[in-house]
C-alpha cells in the first residue's frame, strides 16, 4: 500500500500572516529557539534525477519557468548573485549534521540534482478532479527509482483533494512494489492562478486574510507559475531533508515543520506577518525576487531553517 506525507504549505504561510502556530512563533519571535530534531532517518543524497510530470494544459513558456528553476538548483553557469544554487547549497548543512564523520563543515553535501524526463499529459486521462491516489499514480509514471524525485504539476483547471482548503502541494513516498521495502519520493504542486492565488501564490497576489499589503510583481510575469516555484522549492527542501517522514522536522509527524515551512512567509531580512522581507527589485519590470537562475531567470525562494544557528536563513 502506498504511503505519503502531506505537507500543509499555505496553512503555515497564512499562520504567519495572522496567527502564528506555537512552533512558528517560537522560532520567529521568541528568544528560545525552536528545537529542530533529526529523527535518524535517511536523507536523500548522491545524484538525484528530477522528473517532471505535467498534467493538464501548460504553455511552453510556463514549463520553461519550472525546468529552468530545477536546472538552476545545481548549476553555477550564468547565475548572478545571489543565486538559486547558493540557496540550495545551504541544504548541505543538514547532511553535515546528520553525517558529521563523513562531511565536515568545509565540505559540501554530495547531493546534486539534475533535470531528467518531462512527461506532458494534456488529455486529462484521470479527469480534472484528483485524489491522493491519483497523484501517486501520476508520479509513478516518472520512474520508481530511489535516486529519482517525481514531480507532478497540475494545471489551473485541475482540482486536487485538499487544494486551496488545506494545502498548495504535497511531498511523500511510495513503495516501489509490494515485494520490496524500497520507496521512491514524489512531489505534487498545483497551479493556483484561478482557484486560490491569494492563498498559494502569496506574495504575488492579495491575500484573502491577514494584512492587506499590495501584492508584489511576479519575477516571471506569471502569478500562478511563480507561486508554484515557491511551493516547489519548499517541497524540494522538505523532500531531501525528510524524505520518508523520519528525517529533520519539528512538531507532529502528520503536519511537521520542515526546512522551509519552519520559516513561514519569510523571503528576505526584516520579514514580518504580511511582509515578505527586504527583496531585490528588477529595475526594468518592478518584479521582486531574491535569487538568480539560469537563462537570466529571477525567482523568489523561501527562507530555509538553519539547523546550525536555529534561525531562518535568507539570501537577501
Buried (B, 14 or more C-beta within 10 A) or exposed (E): EBEBBBBBBBBBBBBBBEEBBEBBBBBBEEEEEBEBEBEEBEBBBEEBBBBBBBBBBBEEEBBBBBBBBBBBBBBEEEBEEBBBBBBBBBBBBBBBBBBEEEBEEEEEBEBBBEBBBBBBBEEBEBEEEBEBEBBBBBBBBBBBBBEBBBBBBBBBEBBBBBBBEBBBBBBBBBBBEEEEEEBBBBBBBBBBBEBBBBBBBBBBBEBBEBEEBEBBBBBBEBBBBBBBBBBBBBBBBBBBBBBBBBBBBBBEEEBBBBBBBBBBBBBBBEBBBBBBBBBBBEEEBEBBBBBBBBEEBBBBBBBBBBBEEEBBBBBB
